[in-house]
Amino acid sequence: MSTDDLLRPDRNAQARSFGRAADLYDAARPVYPAEALAWLAGDQPADVVDLGAGTGLLTRGLIALGHRVTAVDPDEQMLAKLTAATTGLVAARPGSAEALPLADSSADVVTAGQAFHWFDRAKALPEIRRVLRPGGVLAPIWNLRDESVDWVERLTEVIGSSKGEITALGAAEPGYFGPVFGEAEVRVFRHEKPLDPAGLVRLVQSRSYYLTAGPERQRELVAGVEDLLATHPDLAGHETFPMPYKTYAFRVRPV
């Protein structure tokens, strides 16, 4: 079974679930380490399309490095949050990876932060290649919880793995971006996001599997996280604690 087969059930409902929780998403999710973004997009100003840009967590990091960024997302609520919170943006356009509202050969880099797993690869990859200039790079990136830390591993037992976590590991497999793109260069960067107990609950509530669950399942997820917070020695009684992440960054070039 392919990674796409694993991701297909309820893909569209989950992919479109974030807009109604845009404020929560923007506050709860981690940003990306600057060294990862410099490796993805280079250290010279470039024309970057941030695809599936959401509320702009990746967009703002790219702008801070001096890049000229156009944000694209299918959810107008997410784009509204992005434009309200972002300065220095070239443009914000509603659109999908499968039908990009962009001219041919208009981008040096196309990024996708916590988003590539929602795309229909068969349609999206030719579109991304169309808008890339010669020598351009497709650069998906994911923040994954570092499950080598015991309490984080226990958290995954409570809430499960997301579609992004499945895809980020599968994207390093040979041929994943083919035949339109070649093999990926992959680097992993480590960083942390400080959390308090309420912040950990909000992080879980920002995930698609929570947003699309029924009330009973939502209560189960929150109760499981609260029990972990109350019983795990690395969390119980702590006002704050670091959430450790491994950031998987990919650079892929057209063939």
PATORTOR-726262 format. One record per residue: z, x, y of N, C-alpha, C, O in turn. Coordinates in steps of 0.02 Angstrom, whole numbers, padded with zeros to 5 digits, always signed. Each point is the difference from the previous one (the first is absolute). Layout:
ZXYZXYZXYZXY ...
# end
This chain:
+00000+00042-00060+00000-00042+00060+00000+00043+00062+00040+00047+00005 -00084-00062+00042-00005+00040+00061+00054-00019+00049+00033-00052-00006 -00024+00096+00056+00048-00016+00053-00021-00064+00036+00043-00041+00017 -00107+00031-00005-00023-00062+00032+00019-00061-00040+00017-00052+00029 -00021+00056-00096+00019-00056-00042+00074-00017+00009+00019-00058+00001 +00022+00110+00006+00071-00011+00011+00014-00033+00067+00049-00037+00007 -00091+00050+00041+00012-00024+00068-00031-00067+00014+00016-00031+00051 -00061+00007-00094-00040-00059+00017+00040-00064+00008-00015-00037+00047 +00064+00021-00090+00035-00064+00007+00032-00007+00069+00037+00044+00023 -00051-00101+00009+00030-00017+00065-00013+00052+00054+00037+00004+00048 -00090+00037-00056-00014+00053+00049-00007-00028+00070+00031+00025+00047 -00071-00078-00039-00013-00024+00067+00062-00030+00032+00014+00012+00058 +00024-00052-00096+00060-00031+00027+00050+00053+00022+00031-00006+00053 -00022+00058-00093+00047+00052+00018-00026+00041+00058+00039+00018+00045 -00103-00002-00045-00028+00040+00054+00007-00035+00067+00008+00034+00052 -00012-00101-00051+00004-00038+00062+00070-00025+00015+00009-00042+00045 +00041+00067-00081+00068-00026+00007+00038+00032+00058+00053-00025+00019 -00078+00080+00008+00042+00039+00046+00001-00027+00072+00049+00012+00036 -00101-00048-00016-00004-00021+00070+00059-00040+00023+00024+00009+00056 +00001-00054-00098+00056-00042+00020+00065+00039+00005+00050-00026+00025 -00050+00088-00050+00059+00042+00004-00016+00065+00037+00027+00053-00017 -00071-00057+00067-00024+00061+00034+00057+00039+00033+00002+00061-00005 +00043-00096+00038+00056+00034+00034+00044+00035-00051+00019+00058+00010 -00003-00093-00065+00040+00029-00053-00034+00061-00030+00032+00052-00011 -00097-00058-00003-00038+00055-00029+00003+00062+00045+00014+00055-00024 -00025-00065+00088-00003+00056+00046+00067+00035+00005+00003+00061+00006 +00052-00099-00008+00067+00029+00007+00024+00032-00065+00036+00050+00002 -00054-00079-00059+00030+00021-00064-00037+00058-00033+00030+00040-00035 -00096-00037+00045-00039+00049-00038+00006+00070+00031+00010+00007+00060 -00018+00045-00101+00003+00068+00026-00065+00021+00034-00053-00027-00015 +00058+00074+00062-00060+00032+00028-00023+00054-00047+00027+00008-00055 -00077+00030+00075-00029+00053-00042+00016+00068+00032-00002+00006+00061 +00017+00044-00102+00016+00066+00029-00060+00029+00037-00057-00005-00024 +00070+00035+00082-00053+00026+00042-00042+00052-00036-00060+00004+00010 +00092+00037-00052-00037+00052-00036-00050-00031-00049-00053+00029-00013 +00069-00087-00015-00047-00034-00045-00060-00026+00039-00057+00004-00023 +00070-00031+00083-00055-00027+00040-00044+00056+00027-00061-00008+00004 +00091+00065+00013-00040+00057+00022-00045+00024-00057-00058+00020+00012 +00083-00020-00072-00041+00021-00057-00056-00050-00013-00056+00019-00016 +00071-00084+00023-00050-00052-00012-00058+00003+00050-00058+00002-00019 +00076-00001+00083-00050-00011+00053-00019+00063+00038-00045-00002+00042 +00078+00057-00056-00016+00062+00034+00041+00009+00064+00034-00046+00023 -00039+00106+00005+00040+00015+00060-00041-00002+00064+00025+00017+00053 -00089-00037-00058-00042-00009+00059-00013-00075+00010-00008-00036-00049 +00007+00012+00112-00012-00071+00012-00062-00025-00035-00053+00031+00004 +00059-00088-00039-00055-00028-00038-00002-00075+00010+00049-00031+00021 -00108+00001-00036-00007-00072+00001+00024-00027-00068-00033+00012-00051 +00089-00047+00052+00032-00023-00062+00000-00076-00002+00016-00033+00050 -00035+00005-00106+00007-00071-00013+00059-00009-00047+00000+00025-00056 +00051-00060+00079+00058-00015-00042-00010-00069-00030+00007-00051+00034 -00024+00050-00097-00022-00060-00035+00059-00032-00035+00039+00034-00034 -00031-00100+00042+00060-00033-00025+00059+00023+00040+00053+00016-00028 -00061-00013+00094+00048+00034+00044+00067-00035+00006+00049+00031+00020 -00047-00095-00037+00064-00035+00003+00029-00001+00070-00034-00017+00048 +00098+00035-00043+00034+00000+00065-00007+00066+00037+00027+00007+00055 -00061+00041-00085-00015+00062+00036+00045+00059-00015+00002+00047+00038 +00035-00049-00094+00044+00056-00016-00039+00065-00008+00021+00052+00023 -00078-00056-00057-00043+00059-00007-00040+00012+00064-00009+00057+00022 -00016-00111+00008-00040+00005+00061+00036+00042+00053-00030+00045+00029 +00092-00061-00016+00037+00034+00053+00012+00073-00016+00001+00043+00044 +00009-00028-00108+00007+00070-00020-00063+00040+00013+00003+00058+00020 -00060-00088-00033-00065+00033+00012-00013+00010+00074-00024+00052+00021 +00040-00103+00019-00009+00006+00073+00045+00056+00027-00021+00037+00044 +00082-00032-00069+00046+00052+00023-00027+00070-00012+00019+00047+00035 -00063-00040-00085-00030+00065-00014-00063+00012+00040-00032+00052-00007 +00013-00099+00050-00057+00009+00045-00065-00031-00024-00052+00011+00031 +00054-00049-00085-00062-00030-00026-00018-00064+00037+00044-00035+00027 -00108+00019-00026-00026-00061+00030-00005-00053-00055-00043+00005-00044 +00087-00054+00046+00009-00044-00058-00023-00071+00015+00019-00031+00050 -00060+00005-00095-00019-00071-00002+00036-00031-00060-00008+00023-00056 +00046-00076+00068+00037-00033-00053-00038-00062-00024-00027-00038+00040 +00024+00030-00107-00034-00058-00029+00048-00033-00050+00030+00035-00042 -00022-00100+00046+00042-00037-00048-00023-00072-00003-00022-00027+00051 +00025-00005-00109-00022-00069-00005+00050-00051+00026-00017-00058+00009 +00079+00079+00003+00053-00046+00020+00012+00004+00075+00024+00052+00025 -00040-00105+00011+00006+00002+00072+00073+00004+00024+00013+00025+00054 +00034-00049-00094+00071+00006+00018+00021+00074-00002+00037+00023+00043 -00060+00012-00093+00016+00072-00004-00033+00038+00057+00031+00043+00030 -00094-00060-00014-00034+00033+00055+00034-00015+00067+00003+00044+00044 +00023-00104-00036+00035-00017+00062+00062+00044+00008+00015+00024+00055 +00022-00014-00110+00058+00044+00003-00021+00071+00014+00033+00035+00039 -00087-00012-00070-00025+00068+00011-00018+00011+00073+00022+00050+00030 -00060-00095-00001-00023+00011+00069+00058-00004+00049+00000+00035+00051 +00050-00077-00065+00058-00005+00044+00042+00063-00002+00033+00017+00050 -00032+00018-00107+00045+00056-00009-00035+00068+00007+00033+00052-00006 -00098-00051+00020-00038+00062-00003-00035+00013+00066-00034-00043+00027 +00043+00103-00001-00037+00023+00059-00050+00053-00021+00011+00036-00049 -00066-00031+00086-00050+00051-00014-00050-00019-00054-00037+00043-00023 +00036-00106+00004-00046-00023-00052-00071-00008+00028-00008-00026+00054 -00042+00049-00091-00069-00010+00020-00019-00074-00005-00028-00029+00047 +00043-00001-00105-00016-00071-00011+00040-00025-00059+00021+00038-00043 -00012-00104+00041+00030-00034-00058-00047-00057-00018-00012-00045+00041 -00014+00046-00102-00051-00049-00019+00019-00035-00065+00020+00032-00048 -00026-00099+00047+00009-00035-00063-00058+00015-00047-00058+00001+00021 +00073+00012-00083-00053+00016-00048+00030+00026-00064+00059+00016-00004 -00101-00012-00046+00022+00022-00067-00035+00063-00020-00051+00019+00029 +00079+00015-00079-00031+00060-00027-00067-00014-00032-00043+00043-00003 +00034-00104-00019-00061-00019-00035-00057-00019+00048-00058-00004-00021 +00074-00007+00084-00050-00018+00051+00024+00028+00067+00028-00038+00041 -00037+00101-00030+00029+00033+00058-00037-00018+00064-00062+00001+00002 +00098-00019+00051-00032-00018+00064-00015+00061+00042+00020+00004+00058 -00054+00045-00088-00010+00065+00031-00072+00023-00011-00033-00019-00048 +00010+00061+00094-00069+00026-00005-00004+00055-00054+00050+00031-00019 -00111-00020-00004-00012+00055-00046+00019+00066+00033-00008+00009+00061 +00034+00037-00101+00015+00069+00021+00040+00001+00066-00017+00037+00046 +00070-00076-00044+00040-00005+00061+00069+00031-00006+00038+00000+00048 -00020+00025-00107+00068+00026-00011-00002+00068-00034-00042+00014-00042 +00089+00028+00063+00010+00065-00034+00047-00008-00060-00008+00035-00051 +00056-00080+00057+00051-00011-00052+00013-00075-00005+00004-00034+00050 +00002+00010-00111+00024-00068-00013+00065+00005-00038+00001+00024-00057 +00053-00048+00087+00065+00001-00033+00017-00069-00027-00030-00050+00020 +00080+00048-00065+00026-00063-00025+00072+00013-00021+00012+00033-00051 +00036-00058+00089+00070+00011-00013+00031-00059-00036+00003-00055+00027 +00020+00066-00089+00028-00054-00041-00049-00059-00005+00022-00057-00002 -00086+00071+00000-00049-00054+00004-00057+00005-00050-00028-00051-00019 +00011+00110-00003-00061+00008-00040+00003-00041-00064-00053-00022-00025 +00112+00010-00002+00006-00037-00063-00019-00074+00008-00011-00034-00050 +00006+00010+00112-00022-00069+00010-00076-00006+00003-00026-00056-00003 -00010+00111+00008-00072-00003+00009-00036-00012-00066+00023+00019-00053 -00080-00053+00058-00047-00005-00056-00042+00064+00002-00046+00006+00040 +00062+00042-00084-00031+00066+00004-00076-00002-00004-00035+00036+00036 +00008-00079-00078-00072-00003-00010-00036-00017+00065-00056+00022+00011 +00087-00062+00032-00030-00019+00063+00023+00044+00057-00038+00015+00046 +00101+00006-00048+00028+00036+00056-00025+00072+00004-00013+00025+00055 +00007+00009-00111-00019+00070+00003-00070+00011+00031-00007+00045+00041 -00044-00085-00058-00065+00009+00035+00005-00015+00074-00033+00032+00040 +00075-00081-00020+00009-00016+00071+00033+00059+00037-00021+00018+00055 +00071+00011-00086+00034+00057+00031-00048+00059+00007-00001+00034+00051 -00039-00023-00103-00049+00054+00005-00050-00013+00056-00022+00046+00034 +00003-00110-00025-00049-00017+00052+00025+00019+00069-00039+00025+00041 +00103-00034-00027+00025+00013+00068+00021+00072+00010+00013+00021+00057 -00008+00018-00111+00018+00070+00007-00060+00042+00022-00056-00010-00023 +00069+00057+00068-00050+00049+00019-00008+00053-00055+00044+00006-00042 -00098+00032+00043-00006+00056-00047+00061+00046+00005+00020+00018+00055 +00007+00000-00111+00060+00040-00001+00065-00039+00008+00054+00029+00002 -00060-00096+00004+00059-00042+00010+00043-00006-00062-00020+00020-00055 +00080-00047+00065+00051-00002-00053+00030-00069-00005+00018-00030+00051 -00011+00005-00111+00042-00058-00016+00069+00026-00016+00007+00047-00040 +00045-00076+00071+00067+00029-00005+00053-00054-00010+00036-00017+00047 -00030-00010-00108+00054-00046-00014+00067+00036-00008+00002+00059-00019 +00052-00093+00035+00067+00030-00003+00050-00054-00018-00005-00058+00022 +00055+00077-00062+00053-00046-00020+00068+00035+00004+00007+00057-00020 +00042-00093+00046+00070+00020-00007+00027-00031-00064-00001-00061-00008 +00026+00102-00038+00031-00025-00061+00073+00020-00002+00017+00057+00019 +00026-00102-00041+00070+00018-00009+00006+00056-00050-00035+00002-00051 +00080+00045+00064+00011+00058-00044+00049-00020-00055+00060+00001+00009 -00088-00019-00067+00041-00025-00054+00034+00055-00041+00032-00014-00051 -00039+00077+00073+00040+00053-00031+00073-00005+00024+00044+00031-00030 -00032-00069+00083+00068-00014+00024+00027-00060-00038-00034-00052-00005 +00094+00058-00023+00024-00050-00048+00003-00070+00029-00022-00047-00032 +00050+00039+00093+00007-00068+00025-00068-00031+00016-00008-00061-00004 -00041+00103+00021-00068-00026+00012-00032-00023-00065-00034-00051-00002 +00046+00088-00051-00024-00021-00066+00031-00067-00020-00034-00044-00027 +00099+00037+00040+00034-00064-00015-00029-00057+00043-00006-00056-00024 -00012+00071+00087-00030-00050+00043-00065-00026-00030-00013-00060-00001 -00028+00106-00024-00063-00020-00031+00011-00043-00061-00039-00045-00013 +00093+00058-00025+00016-00043-00057+00015-00071+00023-00013-00048-00036 +00041+00041+00096+00018-00066+00027-00062-00036+00027-00010-00059-00014 -00031+00094+00053-00053-00034+00037-00070+00011-00030-00046-00037+00017 +00038+00087-00061-00065+00014-00029-00042+00046+00044+00021+00021+00053 -00081-00005-00077-00046+00043+00036-00052-00042+00036-00021-00053-00025 -00001+00076+00083-00049-00036+00039-00071+00019-00020-00009+00048-00038 -00039-00085+00062-00070+00016-00013-00019+00068+00030-00037+00039-00030 +00065-00024+00089-00014+00064+00030+00027+00058-00042-00033+00052-00005 +00091-00061-00024+00029+00053-00041-00042+00013-00062-00008+00057-00021 -00019-00110-00008-00044+00008-00058-00064+00036+00020-00022+00046-00035 -00008-00066+00091-00064+00028+00021+00007+00072+00023-00043+00041-00016 +00095-00024+00052+00007+00067+00027+00000+00052-00056-00027+00055+00009 +00055-00072-00065+00000+00047-00056-00068-00001-00036-00024+00051-00023 -00007-00110+00019-00065-00005-00033-00057+00030+00040-00051+00020-00030 +00058-00015+00096-00054+00024+00042-00015+00074-00011-00053+00024+00020 +00099+00012-00051-00012+00070-00015-00039+00010-00064-00018+00057-00018 +00003-00111-00018-00037+00005-00062-00073+00018+00014-00028-00024+00049 -00003+00064-00093-00071+00018+00010-00044-00063+00004+00008-00047-00039 -00054+00047+00087-00048-00054+00006+00025-00061+00036-00036-00049+00005 +00098+00050+00020+00028-00061+00030-00041-00024+00060-00008-00060+00009 -00018+00106+00031-00037-00019+00060-00076+00003-00011-00038-00011+00046 +00017+00025-00108-00070+00005-00014-00033-00069-00008+00035-00051-00005 -00103+00049+00003-00045+00057+00009-00017+00016+00073-00037+00046+00013 +00065-00085+00033-00018+00009+00071+00033+00062+00030-00029+00034+00042 +00090-00020-00065+00038+00058+00024+00016+00047-00058-00001-00020-00058 +00015+00082+00075+00016+00050-00050+00073-00002-00019+00035-00050+00011 -00011+00105-00040+00070+00004-00022+00046+00012+00060-00019+00032+00049 +00078-00059-00054+00047+00003+00056+00040+00065+00001+00018+00027-00052 -00006-00002+00112+00052+00049+00011+00065-00039+00010+00000-00051+00035 +00054+00074-00065+00063-00037+00004+00056+00048+00020+00006+00055-00026 +00035-00078+00073+00061+00036+00016+00058-00049+00005-00009-00058+00019 +00069+00082-00036+00060-00042+00002+00049+00031+00051+00015+00059-00003 +00008-00101+00048+00047+00021+00053+00065-00040-00009-00002-00059-00018 +00058+00091+00030+00065-00034-00007+00029-00014+00069-00005+00040+00046 +00036-00098-00040+00037-00016+00062+00050-00055-00016+00003-00025-00056 +00037+00005+00106+00052-00050-00009+00000-00049+00058-00020+00016+00056 +00043-00077-00069+00012-00050+00052+00073-00020-00004+00023-00025-00052 +00016+00034+00106+00070-00022-00001+00004-00076-00005-00037-00036+00034 +00081+00012-00077+00010-00072-00010+00074-00016+00002+00042+00043-00012 -00027-00106+00028+00066-00027-00013-00008-00054-00053-00057-00016-00018 +00111-00013-00008-00008-00050-00054-00047-00057+00020-00042-00021-00041 +00049-00005+00102-00044-00055+00021-00072+00023+00003-00046-00038-00014 +00035+00101+00033-00067+00027+00004-00034+00005-00068-00060-00011-00006 +00099+00026-00047-00029+00002-00067-00021-00069-00022-00053-00009-00030 +00094-00041+00045-00019-00069-00016-00063-00019+00038-00046-00031-00029 +00042+00048+00093-00060-00017+00040-00061+00035-00028-00055-00028+00000 +00063+00090-00023-00057+00036-00028-00028-00038-00060-00061-00007-00005 +00104-00016-00039-00023-00039-00058-00032-00065+00023-00050-00022-00028 +00079-00010+00079-00028-00063+00024-00067+00008+00035-00035-00050+00011 +00016+00111+00005-00065+00012+00032-00056+00010-00051-00058+00008+00019 +00075-00008-00084-00050+00014-00051-00037-00063-00020+00028-00055+00003 -00090+00063-00024-00041-00058-00017+00029-00040-00057-00005-00061-00001 +00036+00095-00049+00026-00037-00057+00060-00043+00020+00014-00050-00033 +00021+00068+00087+00053-00044+00026-00030-00056+00042+00018-00058-00008 -00065+00075+00052-00028-00049+00046-00037-00056-00036-00002-00057+00025 -00026+00072-00083-00038-00051-00037+00040-00032-00056-00026-00043-00036 +00089+00063+00028+00043-00028-00053+00029-00067+00023+00004-00015+00059 +00018-00025-00107+00035-00061+00014+00071+00013+00022+00025+00056-00009 +00009-00106+00037+00069+00010+00024+00048+00027-00052+00042+00042+00016 -00047-00066-00078+00046+00024-00052-00010+00074-00014+00049+00037-00006 -00112-00016+00000-00013+00070-00013+00020+00043+00060+00025+00055-00009 -00036-00079+00069+00022+00037+00059+00076+00010-00001+00024+00054+00015 +00013-00106-00033+00073+00006-00004+00020+00050-00054+00047+00039+00010 -00082-00038-00066+00014+00047-00053-00010+00072+00023+00041+00044-00014 -00095-00032+00050-00015+00067+00025+00054+00024+00048+00024+00056-00006 -00006-00098+00053+00052+00019+00049+00067+00012-00036+00035+00048+00016 -00018-00092-00063+00063+00008-00036+00001+00066-00039+00052+00033-00003 -00108-00015-00027-00003+00062-00037+00008+00061+00045+00035+00047-00019 -00066-00049+00078+00008+00055+00047+00071+00004+00026+00029+00054+00005 +00001-00111+00010+00069-00001+00025+00048+00026-00053+00049+00034+00017 -00061-00050-00080+00043+00026-00054-00006+00076-00005+00050+00035-00009 -00111-00009+00016-00010+00072-00001+00037+00033+00057+00032+00052-00009 -00037-00082+00068+00035+00027+00059+00075+00002-00011+00034+00045+00025 -00008-00094-00060+00073-00006-00009+00026+00044-00056+00060+00016-00001 -00103+00004-00046+00025+00033-00061-00023+00072-00009+00035+00038-00033 -00091-00018+00062-00023+00068-00012+00040+00049+00042+00009-00012+00060 +00016+00066-00089+00043+00046+00037-00033+00033+00060+00034+00021+00047 -00100-00016-00047-00034+00030+00058-00010-00049+00057-00021+00020+00055 +00037-00084-00067-00012-00052+00050+00064-00037+00020+00010-00016+00058 +00033+00003-00106+00059-00041+00012+00044+00031+00054+00019+00059-00004 -00002-00097+00055+00043+00023+00053-00034+00043+00052+00033+00023+00047 -00098-00011-00054-00037+00042+00048-00030-00044+00055-00033-00050-00014 +00046+00069+00076-00030-00038+00055-00075+00015+00007-00038-00044+00020 +00018+00105-00036-00070+00020+00001-00014+00046-00058+00046+00031-00028 -00109-00025+00010-00021+00044-00054-00075+00011+00009-00034-00041+00030 +00007+00097-00055-00072+00013+00006-00038-00031-00058+00019+00006-00058 -00074-00039+00074-00048-00020-00051-00051+00055-00007-00038+00013+00047 +00036+00022-00104-00047+00055-00008-00069-00024-00021-00007-00045-00042 -00044+00075+00071-00069-00019-00014-00041+00061-00021+00013+00056+00023 -00061-00068-00066-00055+00046-00011-00063-00032+00029-00018-00056-00018 -00014+00090+00064-00061-00026+00031-00060+00031-00034-00010+00061+00002 -00029-00103-00035-00061+00022-00035-00059-00007+00047-00018-00056+00021 -00013+00111-00003-00056+00002+00046-00063+00024-00036+00003+00047-00039 -00058-00080+00053-00064+00014-00033-00054+00014+00051-00003-00033+00052 -00039+00081-00066-00062+00012+00038-00058-00003-00048-00002+00035-00050 -00047-00079+00066-00057-00011-00045-00063+00000+00041-00003-00030+00053 -00048+00065-00077-00063+00007+00037-00057-00034-00037-00001+00000-00062 -00047-00029+00099-00058-00031-00033-00040+00051-00040-00001+00060+00015 -00032-00085-00066-00044+00043-00040-00073-00013+00020-00046+00031-00027 
# end
